[in-house]
């Protein structure tokens, strides 16, 4: 196997730092678990938003510091998949189960649905298309739970229907935007993503107080991805 001896110690350190940064998402996820155990929903979701930010920018750092070339014996995608499944599926499922969003009879079945469809989705070949779209609704149950807890406050039956809807959407061949790898409308997508993260952070900062304006910003920003999915799949 070809070694990376042609790279300087600084380049290797920077490359390892990117992997460590990616792995820190798992630490943030664990902190979310601790907060969920205390029923501190605000802190738990703040940690999950931190996971989202880490996952959103670590790829940029990886390309910037040529991590794949400097450390060819490390597979950053595998590290990323492990952390993503924990922070986008397992921990949000636990959040859902503990937050009492549905009647007791539906709590475990809905949690099981989240976990099962997420695992199956990760096993799909072509989960990401050649033109860099997620095929089907990506495993982002952290965002589904966020809107259920902090924005919409649906009744139990509404939350059940939402879980079923997004579970089915995993397997509908719709092209969802991959924000960090978008090839079309990239600047708009990045701007909307920044506004979305900002709105989520503001909603959490002021929670349990609620602002209709922050909620509207979160809804509009989130709706962008749905609109783009329709456009990319059937109109483009």
N, C-alpha and C positions, 0 to 999 in steps of 0.2 A: 504493500500500500504506500502510495506517495505521501510523504510527510509534509508538514507545513514549515520546514526549516528556512524557506526563503523569506518568511515573514518575520518582522522584528518583534521583540518582546512586547512593545507597546501595542502593536497590531493584534497580537495574540491576547493580550490583556483586555483590550477593547472588545474583541470577539467573545471572550469568556464572560465579560460583563453583560453583554447582550443576552446570553443564555441565562445568566443569573437574574437579570431583569425580568425575562419571560417567566422564570420559575417563581419569582416573587408573587406572581398572580395566585399561586397556590397558597402562599402564606396569607395573602389578603382574603382568600376564600375561607381559610381556616378561622380567621378572625370573624368573618361573617357567621360561621357556625357558632362560635362562642356567643356572639350577640343574639343570635336566634334562640339559643338556649335560655338567655335572659329575657326573651320576648322584647328585646330592644330593636324593633323593626327598623327604625330610622338608621341606627348605626350599622345594622346588618346590611341594609341596602346601600349605604355609603361605601362599605367595603366591596360590595358587588359592582358598584359603579367604578370603583378603583380598578377592579379586575378588568372591566370593560375598557377602560382607558389604557391599561397596560397592554392588553391584547391588540388594541387598535394602533398602537405606535411601535410595538417591538419589531414588527416586520420592516418598518422604515429604517430603524436602527440596524437591523440585520443586513439590509441591502447597502446601507451607508458604509458600514464597516466590513463588508464583504465576508460575512461570517462563514458562509458555506465554503468559500475558497480557503480562508485562513484555517478553519477547523473542519476539514473534509470528513473526519471520522466521527463527527457529531451530527445527529439528525434533529435539527431544531423543530421540524414539523411534528415529529413524534412527541417532543416535549410539549409543544403547543396543543396538540390534540388531547393529551392527558389532562392538561390544565383546563382547557376549554370544556371538556366533558364534565369536569368537576364543578366549574364555576357557572356554566350555562345550563346544566341539567341537574346534577345531583344536589347541589346546594340550594338552587331555587326550588326543587321538588321538596326538599326538607323545609324550606321557608313556607311553601304553600301548605304543607301538612300541619305545621305548627301554628300557622297564623289563623286558623279557623275560618277560612274564606268560604267554606261550603259546609252543609250539614254533615254530621258525623258519618252518616251512611255513605256519603260520597267522598269523604276525605281520603281514605286509602285507595279506592279505585282510581280517583283522579291523579293521585301521586304516582300510582303504578303506570298509568297511561303516559305521563310525562317521561318517566324513566325508560319504559319499553320503546316508545317511538323514537326517543333520542338515540338509544343504542342502535336501533335498526337503521336510522338515518345515517349514522356515522359509518355503517357498513356498506352504504350505497357506493357503487362505482359511479364516478362522475358527479359526486356531491358538489364539486365546483366545476363549472363548464370551462371549455377551452377559452371562451371570451370573458372569463372571470366574473361569472355570476353564480350565486348559490342556486341550485336547482331544487325548488321546493322551499318552503319556509325553513330558514336555518334554525339550528338549535339555539334559541335565544330566550329561554324560559325566564331568565332574569328580568327581561323587559316586560314579558307578559305579566309576571307577578308584580312588577313595579306599578303598572297601570291599574291592576286590580286593587292593590292596597292603597296607593297614594293619589290616584287620579279619579277613577270612575266609581269605586265603591258599589259594585254590582251586588244584588242579592245573591243568595246561594245558587239558585238555578242559573242565573246569568254567568256566574263564574264557572259552573259546570259546562255550560254551552261553550264558553270561551276556550276552555281546555280542550274540549272535543274538536272545536273548529280548527285550532292551531295544530292539533295532533294530525288531523286529516290533511291540513295544508302542507305538512312535511312531504307528502308524497304526491302532490299535485305538481305537474311539470311547469311551474311558474319560475321565471328568472327574477330572483331577488338581488338587489344591489349588494356588492361586496365593497363596502366603503373604502377600505385602504387599498384596494386593487382595481377600483373602478376605471374603466377606459373611456366611457362616454359621460358627459356632464360631470366630470370629476371635480371641478372647482365648486360647482353648486352642491354636489353631494357632500363634499368635505365641509362646506359652510353650514349646511343643514345639520350635519352630524355634530358640529361644534355647538350649534344652537340647541340641539337635543340634549347633549351632555350638560350644557349650561342650565337648561330648564329643569332637568332631573336634579341637579345639584341644588338649585334654588328651592325647588319643592321640598327637598329633604331638609335643607337648612332651616326653613320656616315651619316645618312639620312639628306639632300637630295643627298649627294654623294653616289655613288653606287660602290660596290666592287663585281666583278664577283666571287671571291673566297668565300666570305661570302654567296652569293646567292647559289653557288654550295653546300656549307656545309648545308644550309637550305633545299635545294632540296633533297640531299642524305639522310639527317636525316628524312625528311618527307616521302620519298619513302620507308624507312624501314618499316613503319607502313602498307603501302599498300602491300608490299611483304610479311610481316608476316600475313596479313589478308588472302592472297591467300594460304599461307602455312598452316595456322591453319584451314582453311575451307576445302580445297580440297586435301592436300598432307599428312598432319599429320596422 
